[in-house]
Amino acid sequence: MSWVRNDGARLLGRVPATQGEIAARCGVTQGLVSMWRASNRRPGSQKRETLCAAYGIPCEAWDRVVACDAAAA
């Protein structure tokens, strides 16, 4: 089974930090980070820059759609 989500969410899911740690670094709530990781929301440009600097997630990754395999997620 697979589903579609943005590439930024996929890459954020691979970051070796908790949602709380990511939230603290970005100045947002853990709940918002959870929504980013689930592709329910996308970070704005300033938060994308922060995520790029901190975790190497390209800003444009949030605009790319990818199919994710349930086993790989």
Secondary structure as a PSIPRED ss2 file (coil, helix, strand):
# PSIPRED VFORMAT (PSIPRED V4.0)

   1 M C   1.000  0.000  0.000
   2 S E   0.000  0.000  1.000
   3 W E   0.000  0.000  1.000
   4 V E   0.000  0.000  1.000
   5 R E   0.000  0.000  1.000
   6 N E   0.000  0.000  1.000
   7 D H   0.000  1.000  0.000
   8 G H   0.000  1.000  0.000
   9 A H   0.000  1.000  0.000
  10 R H   0.000  1.000  0.000
  11 L H   0.000  1.000  0.000
  12 L H   0.000  1.000  0.000
  13 G C   1.000  0.000  0.000
  14 R C   1.000  0.000  0.000
  15 V C   1.000  0.000  0.000
  16 P C   1.000  0.000  0.000
  17 A C   1.000  0.000  0.000
  18 T C   1.000  0.000  0.000
  19 Q H   0.000  1.000  0.000
  20 G H   0.000  1.000  0.000
  21 E H   0.000  1.000  0.000
  22 I H   0.000  1.000  0.000
  23 A H   0.000  1.000  0.000
  24 A H   0.000  1.000  0.000
  25 R H   0.000  1.000  0.000
  26 C H   0.000  1.000  0.000
  27 G C   1.000  0.000  0.000
  28 V C   1.000  0.000  0.000
  29 T C   1.000  0.000  0.000
  30 Q H   0.000  1.000  0.000
  31 G H   0.000  1.000  0.000
  32 L H   0.000  1.000  0.000
  33 V H   0.000  1.000  0.000
  34 S H   0.000  1.000  0.000
  35 M H   0.000  1.000  0.000
  36 W H   0.000  1.000  0.000
  37 R H   0.000  1.000  0.000
  38 A C   1.000  0.000  0.000
  39 S C   1.000  0.000  0.000
  40 N C   1.000  0.000  0.000
  41 R C   1.000  0.000  0.000
  42 R C   1.000  0.000  0.000
  43 P C   1.000  0.000  0.000
  44 G C   1.000  0.000  0.000
  45 S H   0.000  1.000  0.000
  46 Q H   0.000  1.000  0.000
  47 K H   0.000  1.000  0.000
  48 R H   0.000  1.000  0.000
  49 E H   0.000  1.000  0.000
  50 T H   0.000  1.000  0.000
  51 L H   0.000  1.000  0.000
  52 C H   0.000  1.000  0.000
  53 A H   0.000  1.000  0.000
  54 A H   0.000  1.000  0.000
  55 Y H   0.000  1.000  0.000
  56 G C   1.000  0.000  0.000
  57 I C   1.000  0.000  0.000
  58 P C   1.000  0.000  0.000
  59 C H   0.000  1.000  0.000
  60 E H   0.000  1.000  0.000
  61 A H   0.000  1.000  0.000
  62 W H   0.000  1.000  0.000
  63 D H   0.000  1.000  0.000
  64 R C   1.000  0.000  0.000
  65 V E   0.000  0.000  1.000
  66 V E   0.000  0.000  1.000
  67 A E   0.000  0.000  1.000
  68 C E   0.000  0.000  1.000
  69 D E   0.000  0.000  1.000
  70 A C   1.000  0.000  0.000
  71 A C   1.000  0.000  0.000
  72 A C   1.000  0.000  0.000
  73 A C   1.000  0.000  0.000
